[in-house]
Amino acid sequence: RAGPCHGETESAADKRAHHNALERKRRDHIKDSFHSLRDSVPSLQGEKASRAQILDKATEYIQYMRRKNHTHQQDIDDLKRQNALLEQQGERGRKKRGGRGHGGTPRGDTSWPCLAVRALEKARSSAQLQANYPSSDNSLYTNPKGSAISAFDGGSDSSSDSEPEEPQNRKKLRMEAS
């Protein structure tokens, strides 16, 4: 027997060509996906980076954004609680005054000045965060010492050093009720 006939050989060649085309299309899709991911990470936009670097920096950026979102959600929850408490204080004050101009705090309740100060401190702190960590999410930030740092420099083993520091403690002002 001499081998497959001409029709079977052509069919095998067609199958191989089709398989090669599908594989090329798959590789192109993966390549485009990596380029899209690279351009989604601020410190890598337009840069040339290996696939491993893209994955490392994307992981760091996702972790950073999760922490940032968590902090913002906590701030939102705190502000909602403060608003509710201030609304209660205002309602009690209106009921107590009964239309007699404006009065002070309800007797014995000194929590509202602290909450008001805390809300102002949060707003100020938020403004400082926005100054240090602009919403454009550029990769350069200012650390608490005033030095410029890159949010995503370094290898994958230096992720804790390469992420911007967020203020750990907020000053608590005390306000005496008058």
C-alpha positions, 0 to 999 in steps of 0.5 A: 500500500502506498499511503493515503490518497490525494484527497485524504492528504489535502484534508489533513493539510486543511485540518492542520492549517485550520488548527494553526489559524485557531492557535494563532487567534488564541495567542493573539487574544491572550497578547491583546488581553495582556496589553489591555491589563498592562494599560489598566495599571497606572504604573505600566501604562504604555511601558514595555513589561513582561507578562510576569511583571504585568501580572505582579503589578496588576496584583499589587494595584488590585490589592492597593485599590481594595484597601483604598475602597475599604477605607473609603467605605469605612469613611462613608459608613462613619459619615452616615452614622454622624449624619444620623446622630447630628440629625437626631441632635438637631431634632431634639434641639428643635423640640427642646427650644420649641421655636425660641431662637437657637440654643446650645446642646441638650443638657448632659449630651456632649457627644455631638461636638466630638462627632462634628470635630471628627467629621471635620478631621475626616474631611481634612484628612480626606483632602490630604489623602487626595493631595497625596494620592490623586484620583488620577492614580498616577504611580508617583505619590508623596510619602509622609516625609514629603519624598516622592515614591512610586506606588508600584516600583520594585519586584514582586518581593517588595510589594509592601515597600512599593505601595503608598503609605496611608495615615495610620493614626488620625489626631483626635481633637478634644472640644469642650462643651460650652 
